[in-house]
């Protein structure tokens, strides 16, 4: 029996993150944009992208692609191809490898046993998986899929620190925001919920808001990352700066309102913010919840925590 290699993948709506542990104990990780287009190219010239051929179809994955998926469902081809691309890249030149795949799914799916099983089986293909990565054949066999709830990664990776605490985790991802209160590492099921208040949704709504506010503006998706980084648009700097600031503040208030609507006593729960969107909204979080903890490794918390769960499943 070949040695199983554990790989954790968090394929979010904004970015796909993946990690494995090498034999010397160090971690190897990869991160790329979760964007996908059909292509006729054999390989990508952009190092932040790659071409994956799967079942006879070629897909461009990463920064050079343009199509972003905004649907709530993560059992989608873009996430399967992104996951396979991450695995192939982390395996380097290895082939015919047995892989234990640790992945996350939205809380709304995880708490439903039937839906969680469907999600697991979506990634658990029969037999060896054969793809081409930038024209080079790669084969691996996913022998086990371990599904973790999104938002739980930060709890798993800090279990010794949080084992006696009551914590509310707010995980702001690309499409969804997953929220759950954990009591001594155990999720309180009645407090968990998934809402579509993720960073990608916010960015798309902001684009529409700016375009409707300024009649001479027609922002495109590919401009929004720069607009958010700058905090304004060139043609209406002062007005757009105030609009963006207010928009972000409202988005943060909407997230906290959903927590309260689910019964969270926000004044008496320690909050932890994680997920890539928490860095985007960092100033708004500080203003709204001054004593909240914002993870320094927010974008990687889930995948690092998933890896720990995956490793424990084969010990």
N, C-alpha and C positions, 0 to 999 in steps of 0.2 A: 504494500500500500504506500503510495507516495505521500510525502508530508503535506499537510494542509497549510495553505497560506491564508492568513486572515487579512482581509481588506475591508475597510469601512468607507462607505461612500455616502455623502450627503449631497444629493442632486437637487439643489434649490432652483427656484424660478429665475434667480439672478445669476448664481454661480454654482458650479459643481465642485465640491471639495472631496478629496480622497486621501487616505493614509494607510500605510502598512509599516510594520516594524521589520527592519533588516536583521540579519543574523548577528551583527555586532551590537545590537541593542538600540541603534539609532532609528529615528523615524524618517521615512521618505514620504513626502506629501506632494500633492498637485492640486492646482486650482485653475479653473477656466470658466468662461462665461457659458451659461446654458442657453445657447442659441444654435439653431440648426437649419440648414438649407440643403436641398438636393444639389448635387454637383456632378459634373463630368470629369473633374480633375482627379488625378491619381493621388496627389498629396498637396499639402498646404505649404506655401512659402513663409507664412506667418507662424512663428514659434508659439504663439498664443492660441493656435488653432490646429486642427488635424482633420484628415479625411478618413472616415470609417466606411468600409464596404461590408455590408451585412445583408445576407440573403439576396445577393446580386444587385443591391442598390447602394449607391455612394452618397454619403452625407458629409457635408462640411459642418464641423462642430467647433464652437469657440468664438473668439473675438471677430473673426472675419465674416462669420455668418450674420444675418440680419433678423431672422425670424425668432421672436420671443413668444413663448406660450403663456397665456394669461388664464388658462382654465384651472379651476381648483383641483381637479383630478391629477394625481401624480403618476398614475398608471398609464403613462403616455409614452409614445415612441421616443420622443426627445429625451426623456429621462432614462429609458432603457439604453439607448445608444450612447448617451453621455456616461452612464454607469459602465458600460462595456469599454468605452474609450478610456475611462480612468483606470479600470483594471488592467487593460493591455499596456498602458504606459507605465504603471507601477510594477508590472512584471518584467520590465525591460526586455531582454531577449529570451526569457523563459517561455517554453511551450508545454502543453499537456500537463498543466498544473491544476491540482484540486484547490478550489478557492472556497473559503467560508466568507460569505458576503454579509456584512452588517450594514443595514440601511435604516433610515427613519421614514415615518409616514405621519401625516397630520393626525392630531389627537382624535379628531372626529372619526377617522378610519380605525385607529388603533383600538379604541374602546369597543368597536363592533367586531366580534370574533370572526364572523363570516367575511366581512369586508377586508379585515386584516389578512385572512388566509388567501383571498383573491389577490391582494396586493403582493404577498410573498410569492405566490405562484407565477405572477406576471414576470418576475425576474429569475425564477428558478426554472430555466430551460432544461429540456431533456437532453442528456448526453453532452458531448463536447460542444462548445460554442466556437465557431470558426469565423473570424473576421479578418479584414486587412486593415492595418494601421499605416496610413501613408504608403500604401502599396505593398507592405510587408505582411505576410501571413502570420496570424497569431491564433493559437488555440488554448482554451482553458475550460475547465469544468466547474461550474458552480454546484457544489455538493450540498451546500446548506445555506439558507438565508435566515438571518436573525433580524427581526423587525423591532425597532425601538420607537417609542413615541418622540416626535419632535418636541423640543423644549427640555428633554430629559438629559441631554448630553452634559450640560454644566453640572448637573447633580451627580451623575456617574463619575465624572472626572475629579470631583471634589468631595467624594463620599466621606472621607475621614474628617473633613472640616464641617460638613453639613449634617452629620449623622444624628445630631441631637437638636436640630433646628427646625423651625416652621418657616418656610420660605415660599414666596410667590414668584414664580418664574414667568417672565414675559419675553417671549422669543419672537422678535420681529424679523420675519424672513422676507423673501421677495414678493410672494403672492399673499401668503397667510401670516397672521400673527397667532401663535399658539400660546395659550396661557394655562397654567396649572399651579395649584398650591401643593407643595410637598411637605409632609410631616415626618421628620426623621427618615428622609430618603424615599418614603412611600407616597405616591401620588394620591391625592384626595379626589376620587373620581368625579364627585359632584361639582367640583370647582373647575374642572377642565373644559375648555372650549376652544374652537378654532374660528377665527373671523378673517375676512378677506381684507384686512387693513395692513397688508404688507407694503414693502417699500416700492415694488414695481407698480402696484395698484395706485399708490400715492403719487408716483412719478407720472403715470398716465393721466390721472385726474388733474394733476397740476398743469400738465401740458394743455389739456383742454380748457382749464380755467384761464390760463394766460392767453391762449388763442382767442377765447371769447371776450376777454377783457380789453384787448388791444386789437383794433380792427385791421391794423397794418402788419400784424404778426401771424406767421404760420409755422410755428415750431414743429420739427419732426422728431421722431423717437431718438434718432442718433444724436440730436443736439442736447437732450435732456440731462445727460450725465455732466456735461460742462455747465449747463445752466444751474444745476443744483450745487456743483462745486463752487461756482462763482457767487451764487446767491442773488443773481439778477440777470436780466437780458440787456444787451448793449443798447438797444434802441430806446428803452424806457428804464433807465437804471434805477432812479429813485423810486418810481411807482412800483416797478416789478419787485424791487428789494423788499418793500413793505408787504406786498401781496404774498410773496414766498414765505416770509417770516410768519405772517398770520396763518397761512395755509398749513405750515408745519405745526404750529401751536394747536390748531384745531384738530389735526390728525392725532396728536398726542392725547388731547382731551378725549377724543373718540375712543381710543384704546382703553384709557382708564375708566371711561363710562361703561364700556362693555364688561370690564372686571367688576365694577360695582353692581351692574345689572345681574351678574352671575352670583352675587352675594358676598363678594370680597369686601372685608372691612379694611380698606386701604390704610387707614390711620394706625392700624395695629398689626400689620403684617410687614415683615422685611421683604422688600422687592429686589429682585435681580433681573436686569435687562441683558439679554443676549441676542444673537442673530445679527447679521450684517446691517439690518435696518436700524439697530440700536445706536450704531456709530453715526449714522446719517442724522438721527434725531437726538444726538447727545445733548445739545444745548437745551432743547425743549424738555428732555427728561429731567435734567438738573433743575430747571425752573419749576416744573410741575411736582417733582418728588425729590427734594434736595438731599435726602438721606439714602436714596436708592443706590445700589451698586450697579455699575455698568461694566460688564466684563471687558478686560483688556484684550482677550482673544475671542471676541464675540463671534466672528465669522467661522471660527474653527471649533467652537465648543461642542457642537453636536457631533461632528465627525470624530473628534477625539474621544468623546464619551461613548459613541457607538462602538468604537474599536475595543474599548475596555469590556463592553458587554459581549462582543463577538469573541474575544480572547477567552473570557470566562466560560463560554459555551462549549469550548473544546478541551478544556483542562481536565 
